[in-house]
């Protein structure tokens, strides 16, 4: 991913592809997942002329948060989002760099769906590692992956 980011043509192609995909969905907020998801989500939010919401590890956000804990192979982890991240009825897309085992993204989806009355349009990724079957953990949500390995 870092070679792609350092190549202006490739990075622009990724953001243009995502913008084209979501430009007619009335997206109000793009959710970026820590940490590389921030890079793609912020560029996409700019391209769509909409807001950016960050999902971060515990203790990193400076305001009141909602938290979702999820299981790892050897323990647990959590993600947080600001309690004032969305207005009711907003159209939202979650963007991250890689879909691997799906634990973090499942927690992000739960964080958004349990705490806010928004329309989660889709969860988008640059890369999906198909052999890890992370998609199976994400439930009944539209998923878009630009590349599959």
C-alpha positions as CSV (number, residue, x, y, z in Angstrom):
1,X,0.0,0.0,0.0
2,X,2.8,2.5,0.8
3,X,4.2,2.2,-2.8
4,X,0.7,2.9,-4.1
5,X,0.5,6.0,-1.9
6,X,3.8,7.3,-3.0
7,X,2.8,7.1,-6.7
8,X,0.6,10.1,-7.5
9,X,-1.0,8.4,-10.6
10,X,-1.9,5.3,-8.7
11,X,-3.2,7.1,-5.6
12,X,-5.3,9.5,-7.8
13,X,-6.7,6.4,-9.7
14,X,-7.8,4.9,-6.4
15,X,-9.5,8.0,-5.1
16,X,-11.1,8.8,-8.5
17,X,-12.5,5.2,-8.7
18,X,-14.0,5.5,-5.2
19,X,-15.4,9.0,-6.0
20,X,-17.0,7.7,-9.1
21,X,-18.5,4.8,-7.2
22,X,-20.1,7.0,-4.5
23,X,-20.7,10.4,-6.1
24,X,-24.4,9.6,-6.8
25,X,-25.1,8.2,-3.3
26,X,-25.5,11.5,-1.5
27,X,-22.7,10.6,0.9
28,X,-22.7,13.0,3.9
29,X,-19.9,11.4,5.9
30,X,-17.0,9.1,5.0
31,X,-15.8,7.1,8.0
32,X,-12.1,6.3,8.1
33,X,-10.7,3.5,10.1
34,X,-7.4,3.9,12.0
35,X,-4.8,4.2,10.6
36,X,-4.3,3.8,6.8
37,X,-8.0,4.0,6.3
38,X,-7.7,7.7,7.3
39,X,-5.6,8.3,4.2
40,X,-8.1,7.0,1.7
41,X,-11.2,8.2,3.6
42,X,-9.9,11.8,4.0
43,X,-9.0,12.0,0.3
44,X,-12.4,10.5,-0.6
45,X,-14.3,12.9,1.7
46,X,-12.5,15.8,0.0
47,X,-13.3,14.4,-3.5
48,X,-17.0,14.0,-2.5
49,X,-17.2,17.4,-0.8
50,X,-18.4,15.8,2.5
51,X,-17.3,15.3,6.0
52,X,-14.9,12.8,7.5
53,X,-15.5,10.8,10.7
54,X,-12.6,8.9,12.3
55,X,-12.8,5.6,14.1
56,X,-9.9,5.2,16.4
57,X,-8.4,3.0,19.1
58,X,-9.5,3.8,22.7
59,X,-8.4,7.1,24.2
60,X,-7.3,8.8,21.0
61,X,-10.5,10.9,20.4
62,X,-10.8,14.1,22.4
63,X,-14.6,14.1,23.0
64,X,-17.3,11.7,24.4
65,X,-17.2,8.4,22.5
66,X,-19.1,5.2,21.9
67,X,-16.9,2.1,22.1
68,X,-17.2,-1.3,20.5
69,X,-15.0,-4.2,21.7
70,X,-14.2,-7.2,19.5
71,X,-12.3,-10.4,19.7
72,X,-8.8,-10.9,18.3
73,X,-7.1,-14.2,17.8
74,X,-5.4,-13.8,21.2
75,X,-7.5,-11.3,23.2
76,X,-9.7,-8.3,22.6
77,X,-9.4,-4.8,21.2
78,X,-11.8,-1.8,20.9
79,X,-12.6,1.0,18.6
80,X,-14.3,4.3,19.3
81,X,-16.2,7.0,17.5
82,X,-17.4,10.5,18.7
83,X,-20.9,10.5,20.0
84,X,-21.7,13.5,17.8
85,X,-20.3,12.0,14.6
86,X,-23.5,11.9,12.6
87,X,-26.8,13.6,12.2
88,X,-29.9,11.4,11.9
89,X,-30.5,10.1,8.4
90,X,-27.1,10.9,7.0
91,X,-25.7,8.7,4.2
92,X,-22.4,7.1,5.3
93,X,-19.7,5.0,3.7
94,X,-16.9,3.3,5.8
95,X,-13.5,3.1,4.1
96,X,-10.5,1.1,5.1
97,X,-7.3,-0.1,3.3
98,X,-7.5,-3.9,3.8
99,X,-10.2,-6.4,4.6
100,X,-8.4,-9.2,6.3
101,X,-10.1,-11.2,9.1
102,X,-13.0,-8.7,9.4
103,X,-12.9,-8.2,13.2
104,X,-12.1,-4.5,13.2
105,X,-14.5,-3.7,10.4
106,X,-17.3,-5.7,12.0
107,X,-16.8,-3.7,15.2
108,X,-16.9,-0.4,13.1
109,X,-20.1,-1.5,11.5
110,X,-21.7,-2.3,14.9
111,X,-20.4,1.0,16.3
112,X,-22.2,2.9,13.5
113,X,-25.4,0.8,13.4
114,X,-25.9,0.4,17.1
115,X,-25.4,4.1,18.1
116,X,-26.7,6.1,15.1
117,X,-29.7,6.4,12.9
118,X,-27.8,6.6,9.6
119,X,-27.9,4.9,6.2
120,X,-24.7,2.8,5.9
121,X,-24.4,2.7,2.1
122,X,-21.4,0.5,1.9
123,X,-18.1,-0.6,3.3
124,X,-15.2,-0.1,0.9
125,X,-11.7,-1.4,0.8
126,X,-8.6,-1.0,-1.4
127,X,-7.7,-4.7,-0.9
128,X,-9.6,-7.8,0.2
129,X,-7.6,-10.9,1.3
130,X,-10.2,-13.5,0.2
131,X,-8.5,-16.4,1.9
132,X,-9.1,-14.9,5.3
133,X,-12.8,-14.8,4.8
134,X,-13.3,-11.5,6.6
135,X,-16.4,-10.7,4.5
136,X,-18.3,-13.4,6.4
137,X,-18.0,-11.4,9.6
138,X,-19.5,-8.2,8.2
139,X,-23.1,-9.4,8.1
140,X,-25.6,-8.1,5.7
141,X,-23.8,-5.0,4.4
142,X,-22.8,-4.0,0.9
143,X,-19.0,-4.5,0.5
144,X,-16.8,-3.2,-2.2
145,X,-13.2,-4.2,-2.7
146,X,-11.1,-2.8,-5.5
147,X,-8.6,-5.7,-5.5
148,X,-8.8,-9.3,-4.3
149,X,-5.9,-11.5,-3.3
